[in-house]
Amino acid sequence: MKRLFVAAITLSALLTAGLALSVNRVEVVALFKNKAVIRVAEGEGLIKVGETTSQGVTLISADAKQAHVRYLGEEYHLTLSSRIGVSFEPPGKSQVDIVPDRLGQYRVRGFINNRFANFLVDTGASLVALSSKDARELGLNYDRGEKGRVQTAQGTTDSYFMILDEVMVGGITAYNVRAAVIEGEYPVDILLGMSFLRQVGMREQGGVLTLTQKN
């Protein structure tokens, strides 16, 4: 009986430790020079060297290969998560490979003015296009832009044209990107249009869309 009791305590301790490790797992889902996207317990965000996430992860250093972080008093060197299809070449030649989803659409994570965003690549859109709902969540003062009208599936509605300081996908960055903010909740996805795509290299091969940083 004593052995069974000890075994039960040991098993309980192992389960507790395993649960704590799972809950507090730290992942790096995107890497840049002196920046990284850190995920902890289903929350993630872009931080710069010297900054600390709300979950207590401090970024000590970062480059295209790994991030050096401090968490719960320990230091770790973390490589890029395999869940994100991003590869890196020498400076100025960053590359991101985007695999189509089950609908054949190219979706990718990125940032607008250092704020996290989900994009749908749309070569038929002349500009980056997003809803006013998404614009507010990104902290964009879109109502200061040039006002116009656009036709949507829901009818004609107000829109605002503005310049985004920075749009980033993987290690690829475009500056001064023209965008249209449409009043309401349309488009559902932020459309990564030609105002971004024409600033980068783009090719499709074997069903995979590859974007590369131009010099």
Residue pairs with C-beta under 8 A, 6 or more apart in sequence:
23 41
24 40
24 41
24 71
24 72
25 40
25 41
26 38
26 39
26 40
26 57
26 69
26 71
26 76
26 78
27 38
27 39
27 40
27 78
27 81
28 36
28 37
28 38
28 39
28 66
28 67
28 69
28 78
28 79
28 80
28 81
29 37
29 38
29 39
29 44
29 80
29 81
29 83
29 84
29 109
30 36
30 37
30 46
30 80
30 84
30 86
30 109
30 170
31 37
31 62
31 63
31 64
31 65
31 66
31 67
31 80
31 86
31 88
31 171
32 62
32 64
32 168
32 171
33 62
33 63
33 64
33 91
34 48
34 49
34 61
34 62
34 63
35 46
35 47
35 48
35 49
35 59
35 62
36 46
36 47
36 59
36 62
36 67
36 69
37 44
37 45
37 46
37 47
37 116
38 44
38 45
38 47
38 53
38 57
38 59
38 67
38 69
39 81
40 53
40 55
40 57
40 71
41 55
43 53
43 54
43 55
44 116
45 53
45 54
45 116
46 111
46 114
46 116
47 53
47 57
47 59
48 59
49 59
49 60
49 61
49 62
50 58
50 59
51 58
51 59
52 58
52 59
56 71
56 72
57 69
57 70
57 71
58 69
58 70
58 71
59 67
59 68
59 69
60 68
60 69
60 70
60 75
61 67
61 68
62 68
64 88
64 94
64 171
65 79
65 80
65 88
66 77
66 78
66 79
66 80
67 77
67 78
68 75
68 76
68 77
68 78
69 75
69 76
69 78
70 76
80 86
84 109
85 96
85 97
85 98
85 99
86 95
86 96
86 97
86 170
86 171
87 95
87 96
87 97
88 94
88 95
88 171
89 95
92 213
92 215
93 212
93 213
94 170
94 171
94 172
94 212
94 213
95 170
95 171
95 172
95 210
95 211
95 212
95 213
96 108
96 169
96 170
96 171
96 172
96 210
96 211
97 208
97 209
97 210
98 106
98 107
98 108
98 121
98 208
98 209
98 210
98 211
99 106
99 207
99 208
100 106
100 207
100 208
100 209
101 107
105 120
105 121
106 120
106 121
106 209
107 118
107 119
107 120
107 121
107 189
108 118
108 119
108 121
108 169
108 170
108 192
109 116
109 117
109 118
109 119
109 169
110 117
110 118
110 119
110 167
110 168
110 169
110 170
110 192
111 117
111 166
111 167
111 168
112 138
112 140
112 164
112 166
112 167
112 168
112 190
113 138
113 139
113 140
113 164
113 165
113 166
114 166
114 168
115 138
115 139
117 134
117 138
117 190
118 189
118 190
119 169
119 189
119 190
119 191
119 192
120 187
120 189
120 190
120 191
120 192
121 192
121 197
121 209
122 129
122 191
122 192
122 193
123 193
123 194
123 197
124 193
125 191
125 192
125 193
125 194
126 193
126 194
126 195
127 161
127 178
127 179
127 180
127 193
127 194
127 195
128 164
128 167
128 177
128 178
128 179
128 180
128 190
128 191
128 192
128 193
128 195
128 196
129 179
129 180
129 181
129 182
129 187
129 190
129 191
129 193
130 138
130 179
130 180
130 181
130 182
130 187
130 190
130 191
131 181
131 182
131 183
131 184
131 185
131 186
131 187
131 188
132 142
132 160
132 181
132 182
132 183
132 184
133 184
133 185
134 190
135 142
135 181
140 162
140 164
140 181
142 160
142 162
142 181
143 160
144 160
144 162
145 160
145 161
145 162
145 181
146 160
146 161
146 162
147 158
147 159
147 160
148 158
148 159
148 160
148 161
148 180
149 156
149 157
149 158
149 159
150 156
150 157
150 159
150 180
150 182
152 182
152 184
152 186
152 187
153 186
154 184
154 186
157 182
157 183
157 184
157 186
158 182
158 183
159 180
159 181
159 182
159 183
160 180
160 181
160 183
161 178
161 179
161 180
161 181
162 178
162 179
162 181
163 176
163 177
163 178
163 179
164 176
164 177
164 178
164 179
165 175
165 176
166 173
166 174
166 175
166 177
167 173
167 174
167 177
167 192
167 196
168 174
169 192
169 196
169 211
170 211
171 213
172 200
172 211
172 212
172 213
173 213
174 196
174 199
174 200
177 195
177 196
177 199
178 195
179 195
197 211
199 214
200 211
200 212
200 213
200 214
201 210
201 211
201 212
201 213
201 214
202 209
202 210
202 211
202 212
203 209
203 210
204 210
